[in-house]
Amino acid sequence: MKNIAAEAVRNVYEEAGMKAVHTLRTRGQGDDFSLHDFEMFTMILSALEWRRHNGAIKLITDRIGAAYIHECGLSDAWDEIEVILDEMDDLGIDENVFWAGAKIFALSRQTTPCVMMDLDFILWQPMDFAHYGSDLAVIHREEIQPSIYSPGDFFKFRDGWRLPDWLDWSVRPCNGAFVYFGSQRFIQDYTSFALTFMQRADAGDDRLSYMVFAEQRWMAMCAAHLSVPIHALSSLKGLFDGRQKYFTHIWGSKQRLRDHPQEATDFCRTCAGRLRHDFPDFTEQLAHHARVSQYL
């Protein structure tokens, strides 16, 4: 029997490629907001390599983030910059605890099929998303480590709110760095519950268990509840295998780059070299901005 959902995705992909979303939330930092140079280079390459190989990409941010991107001369890296994240100020979500909450809010405004991709994640080659149809595809699944993924009775909430009994705590969480969403129903149910969870949570200063539940563990639970198949594009070990050439994710290296300025400088120069090779016109445009030109 013909897979109608997969065929619909294939038609969209053939016409315009797969659309992707980046999210940049400044969380009210004002004039103090700034990215490290290595974060800026990774973000630029993430956007440009996606456009080169897979389709359009949009940056969703707030007013401060948009001003920063324009000031640094980076706005042309994306097909579109959408300024909607200031609306999160009225949701009552503690964004010090839920530091990735803006991704979930941004996703709630998207239509499928689409890819949500972190700023520190680069896809270097084309991918065929057509056969995922209305399913979910994630970069890899996570192991249920108790120090990270807490049991249900760990979580506290205000106003008598509680987690539903039907949650399946045995399903392995989904890493959220790179996710393909094929079902509008899934996006609606996933984001609606996650936003409510973040609004009602009484998390104190816990910046780990609550956030990874809302983004990653609930993603897998929601898929199980809706009977949405999950495809893992890699494994955690495979993602960091030096032999694979598809993905780069610098999440695990960020603190080291912050703590070792010379390594960060070398990393930026390597990125600048790749930028010059793959996107010479954009590199020439950036050469007028001191943050970038020092590495060229």
Secondary structure, DSSP 8 states (H G I E B T S, - for coil): ---HHHHHHHHHHHHHB--EEEEE--TT-GGG----HHHHHHHHHHHHHHHHHTB-EEEEE-HHHHHHHHHTT-GGGSSEEEE-GGGGGGTT--TTT-TTHHHHHHHTT--SSEEEE-TTEEE-S----GGGTTSEEES-B----TTTS--GGG--BSTT----TT--TTS--B--SEEEE--HHHHHHHHHHHHHHHHHB--TT--SHHHHIIIIIHHHHHHHHHT--EEESS-HHHHT-TT--SEEE-GGGHHHHHH-HHHHHHHHHHHHHHHHHH-HHHHHHHTTSHHHHTT-
